[in-house]
């Protein structure tokens, strides 16, 4: 009896190994927070038997890698990160045209992202740009909470604000593109020159400034507001708001890479990542963007899009390589080069 029991276990173990080999593997660049990437990697592997080889990279770095390995792609799927670099990857022929059967179940902004890229990328989440602030630090320094873009120019905020560098951060590029659309290019650059005087540091990563706010290293950040609740859950004093004049939002995206070595596994991952259950993992990993699938449950900590004044952000124009390069070069020359 015991021997039979052992034989069954051995046979099942063998089946498990065969299933894993048959299921294959998928190589994923993940451009969301590490906790979310790790959760996706573990759950997808457990539910499908497909091994996930995952590397964590910001969206700017991810695009650079895909360009570098274009002749011999080592990546199958690029998951997350701001949509502009995904649109550039599509424009440069780095991603594969693929229409998901679940496309019609996604919010209009996610479908629009797919259509604009000729179905070479798709929206998986969205999050608004705004301000993070440390209420304890502001009170200590007798500073008001900034409510508008123009508030950030007040002299009392000198050295109190952090934002990322748009050359390395999708978050900061979203800020540049938002201001240009909100104010017109000339006025937006005059604004950023004036803002420069109040910036203590341009960080490399988009989440750096709000983490600095949470830890009391700076009073105010220009950040995606969905990055605030996760810091607050860890007990840090951080609040967020969106500016009264209007703001932009990122459309976090996902792309299958052209020439993917594990195409079937890549499609399987892509479909899984669009499902409501997979999208709800964002909140489980303390990330509070709005999921793109209409049936995904929305965590109460996700910013209420109905209460935010959004500009009509032109993702196709500002996601184009030439326009992004031009605006970043102009920011480097006209803003970043100025003395503080």
C-alpha positions, -999 to +999 in steps of 0.1 A: +000+000+000+028+023+011+048+014-020+018+022-043+014+056-025+050+064-031+048+054-067+018+077-072+037+106-056+067+099-078+045+097-109+028+130-100+062+147-094+073+135-128+041+149-144+047+182-126+082+184-141+069+175-176+042+201-173+068+228-163+090+218-193+061+218-217+048+251-203+081+267-210+093+301-199+088+338-205+113+367-202+097+398-188+110+433-182+089+447-153+087+485-149+064+487-119+074+485-082+095+455-071+068+441-048+042+440-077+068+425-101+076+397-076+039+390-070+032+387-107+062+364-112+052+341-084+014+339-091+017+335-129+043+307-125+021+289-099-011+291-119+003+283-154+036+263-148+054+289-170+087+300-155+091+338-154+125+352-158+120+388-147+143+418-147+132+451-130+140+483-150+125+518-152+107+526-184+135+547-199+161+520-192+138+493-205+134+511-238+172+516-241+177+478-236+151+469-262+168+492-287+202+477-279+190+441-284+168+448-314+187+425-337+186+396-312+157+402-287+161+385-253+129+399-239+094+385-246+071+410-227+076+444-213+051+450-184+043+484-170+060+518-168+047+550-184+031+547-218+053+571-238+083+548-241+060+519-250+046+541-279+082+548-289+090+511-289+059+506-312+070+534-335+105+520-338+092+485-347+104+469-314+070+455-304+046+431-320+011+439-333-013+419-312-050+423-306-062+408-273-096+391-273-103+410-241-096+445-256-133+454-256-135+448-219-109+475-211-116+512-204-116+535-234-082+551-225-066+516-226-082+508-259-071+542-273-035+534-263-037+502-282-052+518-313-026+547-313+002+522-314-014+501-342-020+474-315+017+472-305+010+481-269-020+483-245-030+503-214-029+483-182-034+510-156-036+548-153-025+573-126-027+611-123+002+634-119+001+657-088+019+667-057+030+648-026+035+667+006+046+660+042+020+678+065+043+675+096+072+692+078+050+719+062+035+727+097+070+728+112+082+752+086+050+772+086+043+765+050+009+762+033-001+731+013+004+740-024-029+736-043-019+748-078+010+747-102+015+784-096+018+779-058+050+759-064+067+791-076+063+810-043+097+820-028+089+802+005+092+768-013+129+775-022+148+742-018+116+724-005+105+707-038+118+675-055+110+662-090+127+636-111+148+643-142+128+639-174+157+623-192+156+592-170+120+593-156+087+588-173+070+606-144+090+638-150+085+637-187+048+634-181+052+667-161+070+684-189+044+673-215+015+682-191+028+717-186+034+723-223-002+712-231-017+732-201+002+765-206+016+764-242+053+756-248+068+791-242+049+797-209+056+762-197+093+766-201+092+800-184+073+782-156+099+754-153+128+780-153+111+797-124+103+764-107+140+754-110+149+779-083+128+760-058+139+725-067+164+710-042+171+679-064+162+662-097+162+625-088+168+597-113+136+578-106+101+590-106+093+575-072+123+591-055+107+625-047+076+611-029+098+587-009+119+617+001+087+635+012+075+605+032+108+603+050+109+640+058+138+648+035+118+673+014+084+691+019+068+687-015+072+664-046+058+664-081+048+627-084+021+603-095-004+606-067-010+568-066+025+565-052+014+582-019-009+556-002+017+529-002+041+552+017+013+562+041+005+525+048+040+521+060+033+548+086+049+578+069+032+612+070+024+618+033-006+633+016-013+639-021-034+662-043-038+671-079-034+708-090-065+729-095-055+742-130-055+706-144-031+678-148-021+648-170-020+611-163+002+582-172-012+552-191+010+524-179+013+499-207+023+464-218+040+452-250+050+419-266+085+423-281+089+417-318+111+386-323+101+372-289+116+337-285+088+325-263+058+339-282+031+315-270+041+320-234+043+357-240+007+358-253-004+337-223+013+361-199-002+391-217-038+377-216-033+368-179-020+403-171-051+419-186-075+398-165-093+414-135-077+390-110-041+398-122-048+436-123-061+436-087-027+425-076-015+461-080-034+471-049-023+440-031+013+451-037+004+486-023+002+502-058-029+523-064-033+530-101-067+526-118-068+491-135-076+491-172-101+461-170-136+474-163-144+444-142-113+447-119-122+458-084-110+493-076-093+497-042-108+527-023-072+542-021-071+546-059-075+583-068-111+591-078-107+601-115-142+618-114-129+644-089-098+653-108-095+680-135-076+664-164-062+681-195-069+664-228-035+647-229-023+640-265-006+606-259+002+600-296+020+634-300+039+634-268+047+597-270+065+601-303+103+597-301+112+630-319+089+651-297+101+635-265+138+639-275+132+676-285+114+685-252+140+667-230+169+684-249+151+718-245+146+711-208+183+702-204+195+733-222+170+759-209+162+746-174+186+721-160+216+742-170+205+772-150+221+780-116+198+776-086 
